[in-house]
Amino acid sequence: MAYLLKHGNVIPEPGHMIEGGSVLIAGGRLAAVGDWRLPVDETGEELLEIDLTGKYVLPGLIDAHTHLGIIEEATGQIGVDNNENSQPVTPHLRAIDAVNPNDVAFHDAVAAGITTVMTGPGSNNPVGGQSIAIRTAGRIIDRMVLASPVGLKLALGENPLATYGKHERMPVTRLATAALIRDLFMEAQDYLAAKDDGTQRKREIRLEAVLPALRREIPLRVHAHRADDIVTAVRIAEEFGMDLVIEHGTEAHLVKEYLAEKRVPVAVGPMLTPRIKMELKNRTYRTPRELAEAGVKIAIITDHPYNSIEYLRMITILAVKEGLPEDEALRALTVHPAEMLRLDGRIGRLAPGLEADLVVLDGPPLRFESNVLLVFQAGEIVYRRDMNERQAGGKGRRTTGGA
C-alpha cells in the first residue's frame, strides 16, 4: 500500500515547514516530500490518499534513552531486567535478550508518536551492557530492531556506589568505579591486539562486547548526573579513544562550555521527577536551553519508566517554556537523537529515500493541546485516532477525509 498525505503542514526537519504540502509513501520509504503535485501514479501500488488540511506532519519522535520493555509496567519485580546486580562489570549483557514487546508501555509510545527508542541496561553497574535501538510497534523483537548494539552502557556516581558499597563490595568509591572501567578497557585493548596479530585463540564474550566501542563503531553511553562525573566520563573516553554520549546530564549545564569544546552530546532527562537523590539537586528545565545555547547537541529523554514514555513531548514543551527555542526542541526529538543513535541516514527527517516513520498531529507539535492522529512506521499505519475513511472513485485509489 502506498499513501499520499496531502495538504498538511509538513515539517521535513526543524526550521522548515511546507504549508499545504504533501508526503508520498511507497515501499516503506518516503518517495517524495513537498508540493502536493507528486508522482502518485508511479508507485505501482494501490494508493490511499489522506487529506490532512490543517494538520501537522513531522518525523516520528525518537527517545534516545529508555528501559522500555526491559523494566515492564504492571508486572512487578518479575518484569524488571535492567540491572544484573550479581557482579559490577557486565559488558556482555545484550538488551535484545530482555525486551518484551508485549510490555503495555509500547502502546503508549506509539500513541504518543514515538516511533523509535533506545532501550538498554540500567545504571547499577559501572559497565552495564549493550543498548539497542528499536521500533515501538511489533510483537517479535528481532523484527523491531533498527540497530544492535547502539552503545555500551557505563554508569558513574551514586547508583553503582549505592548498589555495591552497602555490601562493602567494589566499587565503594568513585575511584573504584573508574578503575573497574579502565581495567576492563585495558584488558579489551590487549585482547584486540592479540586478535589483530593472530595470537588470540579463545573468544571471550565480555571482551568481544567492548570491541565495537574500542573500534568507535558505537559510543560509550554514560549515565552521569553530577558535573564531576560528566568530566570523568570525558576523561575515560579520551584515554581509550572512544566516542561518548552523556546520558541524564543533570549538571551538564555547569560544564557546558567544556562539553561544547569536546563535542560531546547530551541526552537530557528525566526532568519530570522530584529530586529524590543528591545527584538531582541541580535538576532544572533550563538545562536543555543552556546546553543548546553553548553549542552542545542535545536530545530530550524520558528514561522510561522513570518518566512515563508518553510524556516525552510534554517534557519538551516544559523545556520550551524555560527558553529552549522550538526548532531546537524539535531537533531534540528527531534529528539529534537519530544522530546520537547513528541512524540519521534512515530516520529523524522527512526526505526522499528515508524510512517512512512519521507522525500527524491536529495542531502544532509543541502545544499541550495538540493530539496525535496518525503514526506511520516503515510506511505502515500503526496508530490512528478518529480518522474517517471513505471509498473514492478511481481505479486503485482510495481517499481518507480529514480528522
Secondary structure as GFF3:
##gff-version 3
##sequence-region A 1 403
A	DSSP	beta_strand	2	13	.	.	.	ID=ss1
A	DSSP	beta_strand	16	26	.	.	.	ID=ss2
A	DSSP	beta_strand	29	34	.	.	.	ID=ss3
A	DSSP	three_ten_helix	40	42	.	.	.	ID=ss4
A	DSSP	beta_strand	47	51	.	.	.	ID=ss5
A	DSSP	beta_strand	56	59	.	.	.	ID=ss6
A	DSSP	beta_strand	61	66	.	.	.	ID=ss7
A	DSSP	three_ten_helix	76	79	.	.	.	ID=ss8
A	DSSP	three_ten_helix	95	97	.	.	.	ID=ss9
A	DSSP	alpha_helix	105	111	.	.	.	ID=ss10
A	DSSP	beta_strand	114	119	.	.	.	ID=ss11
A	DSSP	beta_strand	127	135	.	.	.	ID=ss12
A	DSSP	alpha_helix	141	144	.	.	.	ID=ss13
A	DSSP	beta_strand	145	155	.	.	.	ID=ss14
A	DSSP	alpha_helix	158	164	.	.	.	ID=ss15
A	DSSP	three_ten_helix	165	167	.	.	.	ID=ss16
A	DSSP	alpha_helix	174	197	.	.	.	ID=ss17
A	DSSP	alpha_helix	205	208	.	.	.	ID=ss18
A	DSSP	alpha_helix	211	214	.	.	.	ID=ss19
A	DSSP	beta_strand	220	224	.	.	.	ID=ss20
A	DSSP	alpha_helix	227	239	.	.	.	ID=ss21
A	DSSP	beta_strand	244	248	.	.	.	ID=ss22
A	DSSP	three_ten_helix	252	255	.	.	.	ID=ss23
A	DSSP	alpha_helix	256	262	.	.	.	ID=ss24
A	DSSP	beta_strand	266	268	.	.	.	ID=ss25
A	DSSP	three_ten_helix	278	280	.	.	.	ID=ss26
A	DSSP	alpha_helix	287	294	.	.	.	ID=ss27
A	DSSP	beta_strand	298	300	.	.	.	ID=ss28
A	DSSP	three_ten_helix	309	311	.	.	.	ID=ss29
A	DSSP	alpha_helix	312	321	.	.	.	ID=ss30
A	DSSP	alpha_helix	326	331	.	.	.	ID=ss31
A	DSSP	alpha_helix	335	340	.	.	.	ID=ss32
A	DSSP	beta_strand	358	361	.	.	.	ID=ss33
A	DSSP	beta_strand	372	377	.	.	.	ID=ss34
A	DSSP	beta_strand	380	384	.	.	.	ID=ss35
A	DSSP	beta_strand	389	390	.	.	.	ID=ss36
A	DSSP	beta_strand	397	400	.	.	.	ID=ss37
###
